[in-house]
Amino acid sequence: MKKIVLALTFLCSSMFADKITIFAASDLKFALDDIKKEFLKENKNDEIEMIYGSSGKGMHQIENGAPFDIFFSANMDFVEKLYKQGDVSSKPKMYALGRVVIWSNHKNFNSSKGFENLKEPWVKKIAIANPTHAPYGEKAKQAMESLNIYDTLKSKFVLGENISQTVAFIESGGADIGVIALSLALAPNIANGEFNSYYLIDNKLHKPLEQGYGITKIGSKKELSQKFYDFMETSNANEIMKKYGFVK
């Protein structure tokens, strides 16, 4: 009898368990991983697969039928576009305004010098995310154009596919310095490390980095998609987002 009860319990748990796949901008890696942990404390039988990459590439994959249930984009426009096309079914919501920083693990980096660091003799390579499809790269370009230094520096650029790869270039020595997301500068691997200072770029130097999310057409068929979508507005999720520098 005990075995039958256990089998029925397992069967019922499996029947009501659900799984979703979330595509998210790379700047959300640490924040969303923490939010996922909190969410699954209340939804123990469910599964969430996280895929991180550049927002532009994520948008194109969804347009081409990729099986993502929720899309988090560092550029709200990408979610709005998918919504108008019918690829996103829920009305897009803004989850934060992104902030951009200059960061380096080089011994000569001085955060108080701001953009002047980029002109120093020790800087041979500057990492930024690819401006053509990565929103943080676009904002890095806009900020430097506002200061009339973009054309002067662009021969030194090393372009990351996304903002996480941009950080990796700096950490590995493939670039001496770079422009990255504040959320990644606040992540444990940098914030708790030896090189934890950064220069916060004035957001008046670039257009607002409005970031948004929505449930895809595929995801609308799953109850778990709506549950996670709604969880993003809870106090627990908001506190985690603030921890990583995401504010509305």
ROSE-4610 file (N, C-alpha, C; in Angstrom, 1 decimal, always signed):
// ROSE-4610
residu = [M/M/M/K/K/K/K/K/K/I/I/I/V/V/V/L/L/L/A/A/A/L/L/L/T/T/T/F/F/F/L/L/L/C/C/C/S/S/S/S/S/S/M/M/M/F/F/F/A/A/A/D/D/D/K/K/K/I/I/I/T/T/T/I/I/I/F/F/F/A/A/A/A/A/A/S/S/S/D/D/D/L/L/L/K/K/K/F/F/F/A/A/A/L/L/L/D/D/D/D/D/D/I/I/I/K/K/K/K/K/K/E/E/E/F/F/F/L/L/L/K/K/K/E/E/E/N/N/N/K/K/K/N/N/N/D/D/D/E/E/E/I/I/I/E/E/E/M/M/M/I/I/I/Y/Y/Y/G/G/G/S/S/S/S/S/S/G/G/G/K/K/K/G/G/G/M/M/M/H/H/H/Q/Q/Q/I/I/I/E/E/E/N/N/N/G/G/G/A/A/A/P/P/P/F/F/F/D/D/D/I/I/I/F/F/F/F/F/F/S/S/S/A/A/A/N/N/N/M/M/M/D/D/D/F/F/F/V/V/V/E/E/E/K/K/K/L/L/L/Y/Y/Y/K/K/K/Q/Q/Q/G/G/G/D/D/D/V/V/V/S/S/S/S/S/S/K/K/K/P/P/P/K/K/K/M/M/M/Y/Y/Y/A/A/A/L/L/L/G/G/G/R/R/R/V/V/V/V/V/V/I/I/I/W/W/W/S/S/S/N/N/N/H/H/H/K/K/K/N/N/N/F/F/F/N/N/N/S/S/S/S/S/S/K/K/K/G/G/G/F/F/F/E/E/E/N/N/N/L/L/L/K/K/K/E/E/E/P/P/P/W/W/W/V/V/V/K/K/K/K/K/K/I/I/I/A/A/A/I/I/I/A/A/A/N/N/N/P/P/P/T/T/T/H/H/H/A/A/A/P/P/P/Y/Y/Y/G/G/G/E/E/E/K/K/K/A/A/A/K/K/K/Q/Q/Q/A/A/A/M/M/M/E/E/E/S/S/S/L/L/L/N/N/N/I/I/I/Y/Y/Y/D/D/D/T/T/T/L/L/L/K/K/K/S/S/S/K/K/K/F/F/F/V/V/V/L/L/L/G/G/G/E/E/E/N/N/N/I/I/I/S/S/S/Q/Q/Q/T/T/T/V/V/V/A/A/A/F/F/F/I/I/I/E/E/E/S/S/S/G/G/G/G/G/G/A/A/A/D/D/D/I/I/I/G/G/G/V/V/V/I/I/I/A/A/A/L/L/L/S/S/S/L/L/L/A/A/A/L/L/L/A/A/A/P/P/P/N/N/N/I/I/I/A/A/A/N/N/N/G/G/G/E/E/E/F/F/F/N/N/N/S/S/S/Y/Y/Y/Y/Y/Y/L/L/L/I/I/I/D/D/D/N/N/N/K/K/K/L/L/L/H/H/H/K/K/K/P/P/P/L/L/L/E/E/E/Q/Q/Q/G/G/G/Y/Y/Y/G/G/G/I/I/I/T/T/T/K/K/K/I/I/I/G/G/G/S/S/S/K/K/K/K/K/K/E/E/E/L/L/L/S/S/S/Q/Q/Q/K/K/K/F/F/F/Y/Y/Y/D/D/D/F/F/F/M/M/M/E/E/E/T/T/T/S/S/S/N/N/N/A/A/A/N/N/N/E/E/E/I/I/I/M/M/M/K/K/K/K/K/K/Y/Y/Y/G/G/G/F/F/F/V/V/V/K/K/K]
num = [1/1/1/2/2/2/3/3/3/4/4/4/5/5/5/6/6/6/7/7/7/8/8/8/9/9/9/10/10/10/11/11/11/12/12/12/13/13/13/14/14/14/15/15/15/16/16/16/17/17/17/18/18/18/19/19/19/20/20/20/21/21/21/22/22/22/23/23/23/24/24/24/25/25/25/26/26/26/27/27/27/28/28/28/29/29/29/30/30/30/31/31/31/32/32/32/33/33/33/34/34/34/35/35/35/36/36/36/37/37/37/38/38/38/39/39/39/40/40/40/41/41/41/42/42/42/43/43/43/44/44/44/45/45/45/46/46/46/47/47/47/48/48/48/49/49/49/50/50/50/51/51/51/52/52/52/53/53/53/54/54/54/55/55/55/56/56/56/57/57/57/58/58/58/59/59/59/60/60/60/61/61/61/62/62/62/63/63/63/64/64/64/65/65/65/66/66/66/67/67/67/68/68/68/69/69/69/70/70/70/71/71/71/72/72/72/73/73/73/74/74/74/75/75/75/76/76/76/77/77/77/78/78/78/79/79/79/80/80/80/81/81/81/82/82/82/83/83/83/84/84/84/85/85/85/86/86/86/87/87/87/88/88/88/89/89/89/90/90/90/91/91/91/92/92/92/93/93/93/94/94/94/95/95/95/96/96/96/97/97/97/98/98/98/99/99/99/100/100/100/101/101/101/102/102/102/103/103/103/104/104/104/105/105/105/106/106/106/107/107/107/108/108/108/109/109/109/110/110/110/111/111/111/112/112/112/113/113/113/114/114/114/115/115/115/116/116/116/117/117/117/118/118/118/119/119/119/120/120/120/121/121/121/122/122/122/123/123/123/124/124/124/125/125/125/126/126/126/127/127/127/128/128/128/129/129/129/130/130/130/131/131/131/132/132/132/133/133/133/134/134/134/135/135/135/136/136/136/137/137/137/138/138/138/139/139/139/140/140/140/141/141/141/142/142/142/143/143/143/144/144/144/145/145/145/146/146/146/147/147/147/148/148/148/149/149/149/150/150/150/151/151/151/152/152/152/153/153/153/154/154/154/155/155/155/156/156/156/157/157/157/158/158/158/159/159/159/160/160/160/161/161/161/162/162/162/163/163/163/164/164/164/165/165/165/166/166/166/167/167/167/168/168/168/169/169/169/170/170/170/171/171/171/172/172/172/173/173/173/174/174/174/175/175/175/176/176/176/177/177/177/178/178/178/179/179/179/180/180/180/181/181/181/182/182/182/183/183/183/184/184/184/185/185/185/186/186/186/187/187/187/188/188/188/189/189/189/190/190/190/191/191/191/192/192/192/193/193/193/194/194/194/195/195/195/196/196/196/197/197/197/198/198/198/199/199/199/200/200/200/201/201/201/202/202/202/203/203/203/204/204/204/205/205/205/206/206/206/207/207/207/208/208/208/209/209/209/210/210/210/211/211/211/212/212/212/213/213/213/214/214/214/215/215/215/216/216/216/217/217/217/218/218/218/219/219/219/220/220/220/221/221/221/222/222/222/223/223/223/224/224/224/225/225/225/226/226/226/227/227/227/228/228/228/229/229/229/230/230/230/231/231/231/232/232/232/233/233/233/234/234/234/235/235/235/236/236/236/237/237/237/238/238/238/239/239/239/240/240/240/241/241/241/242/242/242/243/243/243/244/244/244/245/245/245/246/246/246/247/247/247/248/248/248]
x = [+0.8/+0.0/+0.9/+1.9/+2.8/+3.4/+3.8/+4.5/+3.5/+2.2/+1.2/+0.9/+0.9/+0.7/+1.9/+3.1/+4.3/+4.2/+3.8/+3.8/+2.7/+1.6/+0.5/+0.9/+1.7/+2.2/+3.1/+4.0/+5.0/+4.3/+3.3/+2.5/+1.8/+1.2/+0.4/+1.4/+2.6/+3.5/+4.0/+4.2/+4.7/+3.6/+2.4/+1.3/+1.1/+1.3/+1.1/+2.4/+3.6/+4.8/+4.9/+5.6/+5.7/+7.1/+7.5/+8.8/+8.7/+9.5/+9.6/+11.0/+11.2/+12.6/+12.5/+13.4/+13.5/+14.8/+14.6/+15.7/+15.9/+17.1/+17.3/+18.6/+18.6/+19.8/+20.9/+22.1/+23.2/+23.4/+23.0/+23.2/+22.3/+21.3/+20.4/+20.9/+22.0/+22.5/+22.4/+23.0/+23.1/+21.7/+21.1/+19.8/+18.7/+18.6/+17.5/+17.8/+19.1/+19.4/+19.0/+19.2/+18.7/+17.2/+16.5/+15.1/+14.5/+15.1/+14.7/+14.7/+15.8/+15.9/+14.8/+14.5/+13.4/+12.0/+11.8/+10.6/+10.4/+11.4/+11.3/+11.1/+11.4/+11.1/+9.6/+8.8/+7.4/+6.8/+7.6/+7.1/+8.1/+8.2/+9.3/+9.2/+8.1/+8.0/+8.2/+8.4/+8.5/+10.0/+10.3/+11.6/+11.7/+12.8/+13.1/+14.4/+14.5/+15.8/+16.1/+17.3/+17.7/+18.7/+18.5/+19.4/+19.7/+21.0/+21.4/+22.2/+21.9/+22.6/+22.3/+22.7/+22.4/+20.9/+20.3/+18.9/+18.4/+19.3/+19.0/+18.9/+19.9/+19.9/+18.7/+18.4/+17.2/+15.9/+15.8/+14.6/+14.5/+15.6/+15.6/+15.3/+15.8/+15.5/+14.0/+13.4/+12.0/+11.2/+11.6/+10.9/+11.0/+12.1/+12.2/+11.7/+10.9/+10.3/+11.0/+12.0/+12.8/+11.8/+11.9/+10.9/+11.2/+11.2/+11.4/+10.0/+9.8/+8.4/+8.3/+9.4/+9.5/+10.7/+10.6/+11.8/+12.0/+13.3/+13.7/+14.8/+14.5/+15.4/+16.0/+17.2/+17.9/+17.4/+16.7/+16.1/+14.6/+13.8/+12.3/+11.7/+12.4/+11.9/+11.8/+12.7/+12.7/+11.4/+11.1/+9.8/+8.6/+8.6/+7.5/+7.3/+8.4/+8.4/+7.8/+8.2/+7.7/+6.2/+5.8/+4.4/+3.5/+4.0/+3.2/+3.1/+4.2/+4.2/+3.4/+3.0/+2.3/+3.2/+4.5/+5.4/+5.5/+5.1/+4.9/+3.4/+2.8/+1.4/+1.0/+1.8/+1.4/+1.9/+1.2/+1.7/+3.0/+4.0/+5.4/+5.4/+6.2/+6.4/+7.9/+8.1/+9.5/+9.9/+11.1/+11.5/+12.6/+13.3/+14.3/+14.9/+15.6/+16.5/+17.9/+18.6/+19.9/+20.9/+22.0/+23.1/+24.4/+25.2/+26.5/+27.7/+28.7/+29.9/+31.2/+32.2/+33.6/+34.3/+34.9/+35.5/+36.8/+37.7/+39.0/+39.6/+40.3/+41.0/+42.5/+42.8/+44.2/+44.7/+45.9/+46.4/+46.4/+46.4/+46.5/+45.1/+44.1/+42.7/+42.4/+41.9/+41.5/+40.1/+39.1/+37.7/+37.4/+38.1/+37.8/+38.2/+38.9/+39.3/+38.2/+37.3/+36.2/+36.6/+36.2/+36.5/+37.9/+38.6/+40.0/+40.9/+40.4/+41.0/+41.2/+40.2/+40.2/+41.3/+41.9/+42.9/+44.3/+44.4/+45.7/+46.6/+47.9/+48.8/+48.7/+48.3/+48.3/+47.0/+46.2/+45.0/+45.2/+45.3/+45.5/+44.2/+43.4/+42.1/+41.0/+39.9/+38.7/+37.6/+37.0/+35.9/+34.5/+33.7/+32.3/+31.5/+30.2/+29.3/+29.0/+28.8/+28.5/+27.3/+27.5/+26.4/+25.3/+25.5/+24.5/+23.4/+23.7/+22.6/+22.6/+23.6/+23.6/+23.3/+22.2/+21.8/+22.9/+23.7/+24.7/+25.9/+26.1/+27.1/+26.6/+25.3/+24.7/+24.8/+24.6/+24.7/+26.1/+27.0/+28.4/+28.8/+28.4/+28.7/+28.1/+26.8/+26.1/+26.8/+27.3/+28.0/+29.3/+30.0/+31.3/+31.1/+30.0/+29.7/+29.3/+28.6/+28.3/+29.5/+30.6/+31.8/+32.8/+32.4/+33.2/+34.5/+34.4/+35.7/+35.5/+34.3/+34.0/+34.9/+35.0/+35.8/+37.3/+37.7/+39.1/+39.5/+38.6/+38.9/+38.5/+37.6/+37.0/+38.0/+39.2/+40.2/+40.7/+40.5/+40.9/+39.8/+38.6/+37.5/+37.6/+37.3/+37.1/+35.6/+34.9/+33.4/+33.0/+32.2/+31.6/+30.3/+29.9/+28.6/+27.5/+27.8/+26.9/+27.7/+27.0/+27.7/+28.5/+28.1/+28.9/+30.2/+30.2/+31.4/+32.3/+31.8/+32.5/+33.3/+32.6/+33.3/+34.4/+34.1/+35.1/+36.4/+36.2/+37.4/+38.3/+37.7/+38.5/+39.1/+38.4/+38.8/+40.0/+40.0/+41.0/+42.2/+42.1/+43.2/+43.1/+42.0/+41.8/+41.5/+41.2/+41.0/+41.5/+42.0/+42.5/+41.4/+40.3/+39.3/+38.0/+36.9/+35.7/+34.5/+33.4/+32.2/+31.2/+30.7/+29.9/+28.6/+27.8/+26.6/+26.9/+26.2/+26.4/+26.0/+25.0/+24.6/+25.7/+26.6/+27.7/+28.8/+29.0/+30.0/+29.6/+28.3/+27.9/+27.8/+28.0/+27.9/+29.1/+28.9/+29.9/+31.3/+31.5/+32.8/+33.6/+32.9/+33.6/+33.5/+32.3/+32.1/+32.9/+33.2/+33.9/+35.4/+35.8/+37.2/+38.1/+39.3/+40.3/+40.0/+39.5/+39.3/+37.8/+37.3/+35.9/+35.4/+36.3/+35.8/+35.5/+34.5/+34.1/+33.6/+33.5/+33.0/+31.6/+30.6/+29.2/+29.1/+28.7/+28.5/+27.2/+27.3/+26.2/+25.1/+23.9/+22.9/+22.4/+22.8/+22.4/+23.2/+24.3/+25.2/+24.6/+23.6/+23.0/+21.5/+20.8/+19.3/+19.0/+17.8/+17.5/+17.5/+18.1/+18.2/+17.0/+15.8/+14.6/+14.6/+14.4/+14.5/+13.2/+12.7/+11.4/+11.3/+10.2/+9.9/+8.5/+8.3/+7.0/+6.9/+5.7/+5.5/+5.3/+6.0/+5.9/+4.6/+4.4/+3.2/+3.2/+4.4/+4.6/+4.3/+4.9/+4.8/+3.4/+2.6/+1.2/+0.4/+0.8/+0.1/+0.4/+1.4/+1.8/+1.5/+0.9/+0.5/+1.8/+2.8/+4.1/+4.7/+4.5/+5.0/+4.3/+3.0/+2.3/+2.7/+2.9/+3.3/+4.7/+5.6/+6.9/+6.9/+6.1/+5.9/+5.3/+4.3/+3.8/+4.7/+5.5/+6.5/+7.5/+7.8/+8.7/+8.3/+7.0/+6.6/+6.4/+6.8/+6.8/+7.9/+7.7/+8.8/+10.1/+10.0/+11.2/+12.0/+11.3/+12.0/+12.6/+11.8/+12.2/+13.5/+13.6/+14.8/+16.0/+15.8/+17.0/+17.4/+16.5/+16.8/+17.6/+17.1/+17.8/+19.2/+19.4/+20.7/+21.7/+21.3/+22.2/+22.1/+21.5/+21.6/+20.4/+19.4/+18.3/+17.2/+16.9/+15.9/+14.9/+13.7/+12.7/+12.6]
y = [-1.2/+0.0/+1.3/+1.2/+2.4/+2.7/+1.6/+1.8/+2.4/+2.0/+2.5/+4.0/+4.4/+5.8/+6.7/+6.2/+6.9/+7.1/+6.0/+6.0/+7.0/+7.0/+8.0/+9.4/+9.6/+11.0/+11.5/+10.6/+10.9/+11.2/+10.4/+10.6/+11.9/+12.3/+13.5/+14.7/+14.6/+15.7/+15.9/+14.8/+14.9/+15.5/+15.1/+15.6/+17.1/+17.6/+19.1/+19.9/+19.2/+19.9/+20.5/+21.6/+22.3/+22.7/+23.0/+23.5/+24.6/+25.6/+26.7/+27.0/+27.6/+28.1/+29.6/+30.2/+31.7/+32.1/+33.0/+33.7/+35.1/+35.4/+36.7/+37.3/+38.6/+39.4/+39.0/+39.0/+38.6/+39.4/+40.6/+41.5/+41.0/+40.1/+39.6/+38.3/+37.8/+36.5/+36.3/+37.1/+36.9/+37.2/+38.3/+38.7/+37.6/+37.2/+36.2/+34.8/+34.5/+33.2/+33.2/+34.4/+34.5/+34.5/+35.2/+35.2/+33.8/+33.1/+31.7/+30.9/+31.0/+30.2/+30.5/+31.8/+32.2/+31.7/+31.8/+31.4/+29.9/+29.1/+27.6/+27.1/+28.0/+27.6/+27.4/+28.2/+28.1/+27.2/+26.8/+26.0/+24.8/+24.0/+23.0/+21.9/+21.7/+20.6/+21.1/+22.4/+23.0/+23.1/+23.3/+23.5/+24.8/+25.5/+26.6/+26.5/+26.5/+26.6/+28.0/+28.5/+29.9/+29.8/+30.7/+30.8/+32.3/+32.7/+34.1/+34.4/+35.6/+36.0/+37.4/+37.8/+39.2/+39.3/+40.5/+40.7/+40.6/+41.2/+41.2/+39.8/+39.0/+37.6/+36.8/+37.1/+36.4/+36.7/+38.0/+38.4/+37.7/+37.6/+36.9/+35.4/+34.8/+33.4/+33.2/+34.1/+33.9/+34.2/+35.1/+35.4/+34.1/+33.3/+32.1/+30.9/+31.0/+29.9/+29.2/+29.8/+29.2/+29.0/+27.8/+27.5/+28.2/+29.5/+30.2/+30.6/+30.5/+30.9/+32.3/+32.8/+34.2/+34.9/+36.1/+36.9/+38.1/+38.2/+39.3/+40.0/+41.3/+42.0/+43.2/+43.5/+44.7/+45.9/+45.7/+46.7/+46.5/+47.4/+47.2/+47.2/+47.9/+47.9/+46.5/+45.6/+44.3/+43.5/+43.7/+43.0/+43.6/+45.0/+45.6/+45.2/+45.0/+44.6/+43.2/+42.3/+40.9/+40.9/+41.8/+41.9/+42.3/+43.3/+43.8/+42.7/+41.9/+40.8/+39.6/+39.5/+38.4/+37.3/+37.5/+36.5/+36.6/+37.7/+37.9/+38.1/+37.4/+37.4/+38.4/+38.5/+39.4/+40.8/+41.8/+43.1/+43.3/+43.8/+44.0/+44.9/+44.5/+45.3/+45.7/+46.9/+47.3/+46.8/+46.1/+45.6/+46.5/+47.3/+48.2/+49.1/+50.1/+50.9/+50.4/+50.1/+49.6/+50.7/+50.5/+51.5/+50.9/+51.8/+51.4/+51.9/+51.1/+51.5/+51.2/+51.9/+51.6/+50.8/+49.6/+48.7/+48.1/+47.9/+47.2/+46.5/+45.4/+44.8/+45.0/+46.1/+46.5/+47.3/+47.2/+47.9/+49.4/+49.9/+51.3/+52.0/+51.1/+51.7/+52.6/+53.8/+54.7/+55.1/+54.7/+54.9/+56.4/+57.2/+58.6/+59.4/+58.7/+59.4/+59.2/+58.4/+58.2/+57.8/+58.5/+58.2/+58.5/+59.3/+59.5/+58.2/+57.2/+55.9/+55.4/+55.6/+55.0/+55.5/+56.7/+57.4/+57.1/+56.4/+56.1/+55.2/+55.4/+54.6/+53.1/+52.7/+51.2/+50.6/+51.4/+50.8/+50.6/+49.3/+48.9/+48.4/+47.7/+47.1/+47.5/+47.9/+48.3/+47.4/+46.7/+45.8/+46.5/+46.3/+46.8/+45.7/+45.6/+44.6/+45.2/+44.3/+44.7/+45.6/+46.8/+47.8/+47.5/+46.6/+46.3/+45.4/+44.6/+43.8/+43.7/+44.3/+44.3/+45.7/+45.8/+47.2/+47.9/+47.1/+47.8/+48.3/+47.6/+48.1/+49.4/+49.4/+50.6/+51.8/+51.6/+52.7/+53.2/+52.2/+52.6/+53.5/+53.1/+53.9/+55.3/+55.3/+56.6/+57.5/+57.0/+57.8/+58.3/+57.5/+58.0/+59.0/+58.8/+59.7/+61.1/+61.1/+62.3/+63.1/+62.4/+63.0/+63.2/+62.9/+63.0/+62.2/+61.0/+60.2/+58.8/+58.6/+57.2/+57.0/+57.9/+57.6/+57.5/+58.3/+58.2/+56.9/+56.3/+55.0/+53.7/+53.8/+52.6/+51.6/+52.0/+51.1/+50.2/+50.5/+49.7/+48.7/+48.8/+48.0/+46.5/+45.8/+44.3/+44.1/+43.6/+43.5/+42.1/+42.2/+41.0/+40.7/+39.4/+39.0/+39.5/+39.6/+40.0/+40.7/+41.2/+41.9/+40.9/+39.7/+38.7/+38.4/+38.2/+38.0/+39.2/+40.4/+41.6/+41.6/+41.2/+41.1/+40.1/+38.9/+37.9/+38.3/+39.2/+39.7/+40.5/+41.3/+42.1/+41.1/+40.2/+39.3/+38.5/+38.1/+37.2/+37.9/+39.2/+40.0/+40.2/+39.8/+40.0/+41.5/+42.2/+43.7/+44.2/+45.5/+46.1/+46.8/+47.2/+47.9/+47.8/+48.1/+48.1/+48.7/+48.8/+49.3/+48.1/+48.0/+46.8/+47.3/+46.3/+46.6/+46.7/+47.7/+47.9/+46.6/+45.9/+44.6/+43.6/+43.6/+42.6/+43.1/+44.4/+45.0/+44.7/+44.6/+44.3/+42.8/+42.0/+40.5/+40.1/+39.0/+38.5/+38.3/+37.8/+37.6/+38.9/+40.0/+41.3/+42.1/+42.2/+43.0/+42.5/+41.2/+40.6/+40.4/+40.8/+40.6/+41.7/+41.6/+42.6/+43.9/+43.7/+44.9/+45.2/+45.8/+46.0/+47.4/+48.3/+49.7/+49.9/+50.8/+51.1/+52.5/+53.0/+54.4/+54.3/+54.9/+54.9/+56.0/+55.6/+56.6/+57.4/+58.6/+59.5/+59.1/+58.8/+58.3/+59.4/+60.6/+61.7/+61.6/+60.8/+60.7/+59.7/+59.0/+58.0/+58.0/+57.4/+57.3/+56.3/+56.4/+55.5/+54.1/+53.2/+51.8/+51.1/+51.3/+50.7/+49.2/+48.4/+46.9/+46.3/+45.3/+44.8/+43.3/+42.7/+41.3/+41.0/+39.8/+39.4/+37.9/+37.4/+35.9/+35.7/+34.8/+34.5/+33.8/+33.7/+33.0/+31.5/+31.0/+29.6/+29.5/+30.4/+30.4/+30.6/+31.3/+31.6/+30.3/+29.2/+27.9/+27.3/+27.9/+27.3/+28.2/+27.6/+28.4/+28.9/+28.1/+28.5/+29.8/+30.0/+31.3/+32.5/+32.4/+33.5/+33.7/+32.6/+32.6/+33.3/+33.0/+33.6/+35.1/+35.4/+36.7/+37.6/+37.1/+37.8/+37.9/+36.9/+36.9/+38.0/+38.4/+39.5/+40.8/+41.0/+42.2/+42.1/+40.9/+40.8/+41.5/+41.7/+42.4/+41.6/+40.3/+39.5/+39.7/+39.7/+39.9/+41.3/+42.3/+43.7/+43.9/+43.3/+43.5/+42.9/+41.8/+41.2/+42.0/+42.6/+43.5/+44.7/+45.3/+46.4/+46.1/+44.9/+44.5/+44.5/+44.3/+44.3/+45.6/+46.6/+47.9/+48.2/+47.3/+47.6/+48.4/+49.5/+50.4/+50.8/+51.1/+51.6/+53.1]
z = [+0.0/+0.0/+0.0/+0.8/+0.9/-0.4/-1.2/-2.5/-3.5/-3.3/-4.2/-4.0/-2.7/-2.3/-2.8/-2.7/-3.1/-4.7/-5.3/-6.8/-7.3/-6.6/-6.9/-6.7/-5.5/-5.2/-6.3/-6.7/-7.7/-9.1/-9.4/-10.6/-10.6/-9.5/-9.4/-9.5/-8.9/-8.9/-10.4/-11.1/-12.5/-13.4/-13.1/-13.9/-13.8/-12.6/-12.4/-12.5/-12.8/-12.9/-14.3/-14.5/-15.8/-16.0/-17.2/-17.5/-18.6/-18.4/-19.3/-19.6/-20.8/-21.2/-21.4/-20.7/-20.7/-21.5/-22.4/-23.1/-22.5/-22.0/-21.3/-21.8/-21.7/-22.0/-21.0/-21.5/-20.6/-19.4/-19.4/-18.2/-17.0/-17.3/-16.3/-15.6/-16.1/-15.7/-14.1/-13.4/-11.9/-11.2/-11.7/-11.1/-11.3/-12.6/-12.9/-12.3/-12.2/-11.6/-10.1/-9.4/-8.0/-7.9/-8.9/-8.9/-9.2/-10.1/-10.4/-9.1/-8.3/-7.1/-6.1/-6.0/-5.1/-5.6/-6.9/-7.5/-7.3/-7.5/-7.4/-6.0/-5.0/-3.6/-3.4/-4.2/-4.1/-5.1/-6.1/-7.2/-7.4/-6.4/-6.3/-7.4/-7.9/-9.0/-10.4/-10.5/-11.9/-12.2/-13.5/-14.0/-14.9/-14.8/-15.6/-16.2/-17.5/-18.2/-18.6/-18.3/-18.6/-19.7/-20.7/-21.8/-21.9/-21.9/-21.9/-23.2/-23.7/-24.9/-25.3/-26.5/-26.9/-27.2/-26.8/-27.0/-28.5/-29.3/-30.8/-31.3/-30.9/-31.5/-30.9/-29.6/-29.0/-29.8/-30.1/-30.9/-32.2/-32.9/-34.2/-34.1/-33.0/-32.8/-32.5/-31.8/-31.5/-32.8/-33.6/-34.9/-35.8/-35.6/-36.4/-35.7/-34.6/-34.0/-32.9/-32.3/-31.2/-30.1/-29.4/-28.3/-27.0/-27.0/-25.7/-25.2/-23.9/-23.4/-22.9/-22.4/-21.9/-22.5/-22.9/-23.5/-22.6/-22.1/-21.4/-22.2/-22.6/-23.5/-22.9/-23.2/-22.7/-23.5/-24.5/-25.3/-25.4/-24.8/-24.8/-26.2/-27.1/-28.5/-29.1/-28.7/-29.3/-28.9/-27.6/-27.1/-27.8/-27.9/-28.6/-30.0/-30.7/-32.1/-32.2/-31.3/-31.3/-30.9/-30.1/-29.7/-30.8/-31.6/-32.8/-33.8/-33.9/-34.9/-34.5/-33.2/-32.7/-32.1/-32.1/-31.5/-30.0/-29.4/-28.0/-27.7/-26.8/-26.6/-25.5/-24.5/-23.3/-23.6/-23.1/-23.2/-22.6/-23.3/-22.8/-21.6/-20.6/-19.4/-19.3/-18.8/-18.5/-17.1/-17.1/-15.8/-15.2/-16.0/-15.4/-16.5/-16.0/-16.8/-16.6/-17.7/-17.6/-17.4/-16.7/-16.5/-17.0/-17.5/-18.2/-17.4/-17.3/-16.6/-17.4/-17.0/-17.5/-16.4/-16.9/-15.9/-16.4/-15.6/-16.0/-14.7/-15.0/-13.9/-14.0/-14.8/-15.0/-13.8/-13.4/-12.2/-12.3/-13.6/-13.8/-13.9/-13.9/-14.0/-12.8/-13.1/-12.0/-12.3/-11.5/-11.8/-11.8/-11.0/-10.9/-12.2/-13.1/-14.3/-15.4/-15.2/-16.1/-17.5/-18.5/-19.9/-20.2/-19.4/-19.7/-19.6/-18.9/-18.9/-20.3/-21.1/-22.4/-23.3/-23.0/-23.8/-23.2/-22.1/-21.5/-22.3/-22.3/-23.1/-22.8/-21.6/-21.3/-22.0/-22.5/-23.1/-24.6/-25.0/-26.4/-27.0/-26.2/-26.6/-25.7/-26.3/-25.5/-25.9/-24.9/-25.2/-25.0/-26.0/-25.9/-26.6/-26.2/-26.9/-28.3/-29.2/-30.6/-30.7/-31.1/-31.1/-32.1/-33.1/-34.1/-33.5/-32.5/-31.9/-30.4/-29.7/-28.3/-27.7/-27.0/-26.5/-25.7/-24.9/-24.1/-25.0/-26.1/-27.0/-27.7/-28.0/-28.6/-27.7/-26.4/-25.4/-25.2/-25.2/-25.1/-26.3/-27.5/-28.7/-28.6/-28.2/-28.0/-27.0/-25.9/-24.9/-25.4/-26.1/-26.7/-27.8/-28.6/-29.6/-29.0/-27.9/-27.2/-26.8/-26.5/-26.1/-27.2/-28.4/-29.6/-29.6/-29.0/-28.9/-29.6/-30.1/-30.7/-31.9/-32.8/-34.0/-33.7/-32.7/-32.3/-31.7/-31.0/-30.3/-31.0/-32.0/-32.5/-33.1/-33.5/-34.0/-32.9/-31.6/-30.5/-30.0/-30.6/-30.1/-30.3/-29.3/-29.4/-29.1/-30.1/-30.0/-29.4/-28.3/-27.7/-28.4/-28.5/-29.0/-28.1/-26.8/-25.8/-24.7/-23.7/-22.6/-21.7/-21.6/-20.8/-21.5/-22.8/-23.5/-23.4/-23.4/-23.3/-22.0/-20.9/-19.6/-19.6/-20.3/-20.4/-21.1/-22.1/-22.8/-21.9/-21.0/-20.0/-19.0/-18.4/-17.4/-17.9/-19.2/-19.7/-20.2/-20.3/-20.9/-22.4/-23.0/-24.4/-24.7/-23.7/-23.7/-22.4/-22.5/-21.3/-20.4/-21.0/-20.4/-21.2/-20.7/-21.5/-20.9/-21.6/-21.2/-21.0/-19.7/-19.4/-18.7/-18.4/-17.6/-16.1/-15.5/-14.0/-13.3/-13.8/-13.1/-13.0/-14.1/-14.1/-13.2/-13.1/-12.2/-10.8/-10.5/-9.1/-8.9/-9.9/-9.7/-8.8/-8.1/-7.1/-7.6/-8.8/-9.3/-9.5/-9.7/-9.8/-8.5/-7.9/-6.7/-5.5/-5.5/-4.3/-4.7/-5.9/-6.3/-6.0/-6.4/-6.1/-6.9/-8.2/-9.0/-9.1/-8.0/-7.9/-8.1/-8.6/-8.8/-10.3/-10.5/-11.8/-11.9/-13.2/-13.4/-14.0/-13.2/-13.7/-14.7/-16.0/-17.0/-16.9/-17.0/-16.9/-17.9/-17.5/-18.4/-19.4/-19.1/-20.1/-21.4/-21.3/-22.5/-23.5/-23.2/-24.1/-23.9/-24.9/-24.8/-23.7/-23.0/-21.9/-22.4/-21.5/-21.8/-21.2/-21.8/-21.3/-21.6/-20.6/-20.7/-20.4/-21.2/-21.0/-21.2/-20.9/-21.0/-21.4/-21.9/-22.3/-22.5/-22.4/-22.7/-24.2/-24.7/-26.2/-26.5/-27.8/-28.3/-27.8/-27.9/-27.5/-25.9/-25.2/-23.7/-23.2/-24.0/-23.6/-23.3/-23.8/-23.6/-22.3/-21.5/-20.2/-19.1/-18.1/-16.9/-16.1/-16.2/-15.5/-16.1/-17.4/-18.0/-17.3/-17.1/-16.5/-15.0/-14.3/-12.9/-12.8/-13.6/-13.5/-13.9/-15.0/-15.5/-14.3/-13.6/-12.5/-11.3/-11.1/-10.0/-10.1/-11.3/-11.5/-10.8/-10.5/-9.9/-8.3/-7.8/-6.3/-5.6/-4.3/-3.6/-3.6/-3.5/-3.5/-4.8/-6.0/-7.2/-7.3/-6.9/-6.9/-6.1/-5.0/-4.1/-4.8/-5.4/-6.1/-7.3/-8.0/-9.1/-8.7/-7.6/-7.0/-6.6/-6.0/-5.6/-6.7/-8.0/-9.1/-9.9/-9.3/-10.0/-10.9/-11.0/-11.9/-11.2/-11.7/-11.1/-12.2/-11.8/-12.8/-12.8]
